[in-house]
Amino acid sequence: MTRSEKDKMLAGELYRAEGPEIAADYARCMAWLVRYNASLALPVADRRALLSEQLGSVGEGADIRPPFHCDYGYNIRIGAGVFMNFNCVVLDVVRVTIGDGAQIGPGVQILTADHPRDPAQRRALLEFGRPVSIGSNVWIGGSALILPGVTVGDDAIVGAGSVVTRDVPSGATVAGAPARRLG
Protein backbone atom coordinates (compact mmCIF):
# COMPACT_ATOMS: atom_id res chain seq x y z
CA MET A 1 0.00 0.00 0.00
CA THR A 2 1.33 3.42 -0.96
CA ARG A 3 1.56 5.89 1.90
CA SER A 4 0.30 9.42 1.36
CA GLU A 5 2.63 12.40 1.41
CA LYS A 6 0.85 13.53 4.59
CA ASP A 7 1.57 10.19 6.30
CA LYS A 8 5.24 10.52 5.38
CA MET A 9 5.30 14.15 6.55
CA LEU A 10 3.82 13.31 9.95
CA ALA A 11 6.30 10.43 10.36
CA GLY A 12 9.25 12.77 9.77
CA GLU A 13 10.20 10.98 6.55
CA LEU A 14 11.12 12.48 3.20
CA TYR A 15 7.97 13.74 1.47
CA ARG A 16 6.80 16.21 -1.13
CA ALA A 17 4.60 19.03 0.17
CA GLU A 18 1.80 18.19 -2.22
CA GLY A 19 -1.24 15.96 -2.54
CA PRO A 20 -4.88 16.44 -1.67
CA GLU A 21 -4.55 15.87 2.09
CA ILE A 22 -1.69 18.31 2.57
CA ALA A 23 -3.34 20.90 0.30
CA ALA A 24 -6.66 20.65 2.17
CA ASP A 25 -5.02 20.84 5.60
CA TYR A 26 -2.94 23.84 4.55
CA ALA A 27 -5.94 25.66 3.04
CA ARG A 28 -7.99 24.98 6.19
CA CYS A 29 -5.21 26.41 8.36
CA MET A 30 -4.79 29.49 6.15
CA ALA A 31 -8.53 30.21 6.43
CA TRP A 32 -8.31 29.77 10.20
CA LEU A 33 -5.28 32.11 10.37
CA VAL A 34 -7.29 34.85 8.64
CA ARG A 35 -9.89 34.58 11.42
CA TYR A 36 -7.34 34.23 14.23
CA ASN A 37 -5.18 37.12 13.08
CA ALA A 38 -8.26 39.37 13.02
CA SER A 39 -8.99 38.52 16.68
CA LEU A 40 -6.53 40.79 18.49
CA ALA A 41 -9.29 42.98 19.97
CA LEU A 42 -11.20 39.95 21.32
CA PRO A 43 -10.87 38.87 24.95
CA VAL A 44 -8.10 36.33 25.60
CA ALA A 45 -10.69 33.62 26.37
CA ASP A 46 -12.26 34.09 22.93
CA ARG A 47 -8.85 33.89 21.25
CA ARG A 48 -8.09 30.73 23.25
CA ALA A 49 -11.31 29.18 21.94
CA LEU A 50 -10.14 29.97 18.41
CA LEU A 51 -6.75 28.39 19.16
CA SER A 52 -8.51 25.24 20.34
CA GLU A 53 -10.22 24.95 16.95
CA GLN A 54 -6.92 24.46 15.10
CA LEU A 55 -4.06 23.59 17.43
CA GLY A 56 -3.41 20.04 18.64
CA SER A 57 -3.90 21.07 22.27
CA VAL A 58 -4.14 24.33 24.19
CA GLY A 59 -3.57 24.51 27.94
CA GLU A 60 -5.64 26.64 30.27
CA GLY A 61 -4.60 30.28 30.32
CA ALA A 62 -2.48 29.99 27.16
CA ASP A 63 -2.35 33.04 24.89
CA ILE A 64 -0.85 33.68 21.46
CA ARG A 65 -1.03 37.31 20.40
CA PRO A 66 -1.87 37.81 16.74
CA PRO A 67 -0.47 38.00 14.21
CA PHE A 68 0.59 34.37 14.36
CA HIS A 69 1.62 32.07 11.53
CA CYS A 70 1.84 28.29 11.19
CA ASP A 71 1.58 25.63 8.49
CA TYR A 72 -1.08 23.27 9.84
CA GLY A 73 -1.68 24.01 13.53
CA TYR A 74 -2.69 20.48 14.49
CA ASN A 75 0.94 19.53 15.21
CA ILE A 76 1.28 22.28 17.85
CA ARG A 77 0.69 21.51 21.53
CA ILE A 78 0.94 24.36 24.02
CA GLY A 79 0.74 23.95 27.75
CA ALA A 80 -1.07 25.88 30.47
CA GLY A 81 -0.08 29.50 30.87
CA VAL A 82 2.01 29.65 27.69
CA PHE A 83 2.40 33.17 26.31
CA MET A 84 3.56 33.84 22.76
CA ASN A 85 3.91 37.49 21.81
CA PHE A 86 3.19 39.14 18.44
CA ASN A 87 4.50 37.79 15.13
CA CYS A 88 5.55 34.28 16.11
CA VAL A 89 5.99 31.69 13.35
CA VAL A 90 5.73 27.94 13.91
CA LEU A 91 6.44 25.73 10.90
CA ASP A 92 4.74 22.60 12.18
CA VAL A 93 5.16 19.84 9.63
CA VAL A 94 5.74 17.57 12.65
CA ARG A 95 5.06 18.00 16.35
CA VAL A 96 5.94 21.14 18.28
CA THR A 97 5.48 20.91 22.04
CA ILE A 98 5.65 23.98 24.27
CA GLY A 99 5.55 23.27 28.01
CA ASP A 100 3.53 24.93 30.74
CA GLY A 101 4.42 28.52 31.56
CA ALA A 102 6.78 29.06 28.62
CA GLN A 103 7.17 32.73 27.66
CA ILE A 104 8.00 33.39 24.01
CA GLY A 105 8.93 36.87 22.82
CA PRO A 106 7.80 38.66 19.67
CA GLY A 107 9.04 37.50 16.31
CA VAL A 108 10.26 34.09 17.50
CA GLN A 109 10.40 31.38 14.83
CA ILE A 110 10.10 27.70 15.69
CA LEU A 111 10.92 25.55 12.68
CA THR A 112 10.42 21.81 12.22
CA ALA A 113 10.67 21.82 8.41
CA ASP A 114 14.06 20.68 7.17
CA HIS A 115 15.58 19.89 3.80
CA PRO A 116 17.90 17.14 2.59
CA ARG A 117 21.60 17.90 2.37
CA ASP A 118 21.72 15.93 -0.91
CA PRO A 119 21.18 18.40 -3.78
CA ALA A 120 19.42 15.78 -5.93
CA GLN A 121 16.81 15.24 -3.21
CA ARG A 122 16.31 19.01 -2.88
CA ARG A 123 15.86 19.29 -6.67
CA ALA A 124 13.18 16.59 -6.33
CA LEU A 125 11.43 18.96 -3.86
CA LEU A 126 11.75 16.51 -0.98
CA GLU A 127 11.69 17.73 2.59
CA PHE A 128 11.20 16.28 6.06
CA GLY A 129 10.46 17.41 9.59
CA ARG A 130 12.21 17.08 12.92
CA PRO A 131 10.15 17.73 16.08
CA VAL A 132 10.86 20.63 18.42
CA SER A 133 10.24 20.44 22.15
CA ILE A 134 10.31 23.46 24.46
CA GLY A 135 10.14 22.67 28.17
CA SER A 136 8.16 24.24 30.97
CA ASN A 137 8.98 27.69 32.33
CA VAL A 138 11.27 28.47 29.39
CA TRP A 139 11.88 32.08 28.38
CA ILE A 140 12.71 32.71 24.72
CA GLY A 141 13.67 36.29 23.88
CA GLY A 142 12.35 38.18 20.88
CA SER A 143 13.37 37.21 17.35
CA ALA A 144 15.08 33.98 18.43
CA LEU A 145 15.17 31.16 15.90
CA ILE A 146 14.68 27.56 17.07
CA LEU A 147 15.84 25.14 14.37
CA PRO A 148 14.47 21.67 13.51
CA GLY A 149 15.05 18.87 15.98
CA VAL A 150 15.97 21.11 18.94
CA THR A 151 14.88 20.40 22.52
CA VAL A 152 14.97 23.28 25.01
CA GLY A 153 14.93 21.95 28.57
CA ASP A 154 12.77 23.16 31.46
CA ASP A 155 13.67 26.53 33.02
CA ALA A 156 16.10 27.42 30.20
CA ILE A 157 16.57 30.93 28.82
CA VAL A 158 17.23 31.70 25.15
CA GLY A 159 18.54 35.22 24.55
CA ALA A 160 16.88 37.55 22.09
CA GLY A 161 18.03 37.10 18.50
CA SER A 162 19.66 33.73 19.20
CA VAL A 163 19.89 31.00 16.57
CA VAL A 164 19.41 27.73 18.45
CA THR A 165 20.98 24.92 16.42
CA ARG A 166 21.33 22.27 19.14
CA ASP A 167 19.64 21.14 22.36
CA VAL A 168 19.60 23.47 25.37
CA PRO A 169 19.93 21.72 28.77
CA SER A 170 17.40 22.37 31.53
CA GLY A 171 18.24 25.52 33.48
CA ALA A 172 20.83 26.73 30.95
CA THR A 173 21.04 30.21 29.46
CA VAL A 174 22.11 30.43 25.82
CA ALA A 175 22.59 33.37 23.46
CA GLY A 176 24.17 34.23 20.14
CA ALA A 177 24.29 33.00 16.57
CA PRO A 178 24.79 30.13 16.89
CA ALA A 179 23.51 30.04 20.46
CA ARG A 180 26.13 29.10 23.06
CA ARG A 181 25.80 28.49 26.78
CA LEU A 182 26.58 31.48 28.96
CA GLY A 183 28.28 31.26 32.36
Salt bridges, closest charged atoms under 4 A:
GLU5 OE2 - LYS8 NZ 2.86
GLU13 OE1 - ARG3 NH1 2.55
GLU18 OE2 - ARG16 NE 3.17
ASP25 OD2 - LYS6 NZ 2.74
ASP25 OD1 - ARG28 NH2 2.58
GLU53 OE1 - ARG35 NH2 2.31
ASP63 OD1 - ARG47 NH2 2.77
ASP114 OD1 - ARG117 NH1 2.95
ASP114 OD2 - ARG130 NH2 2.83
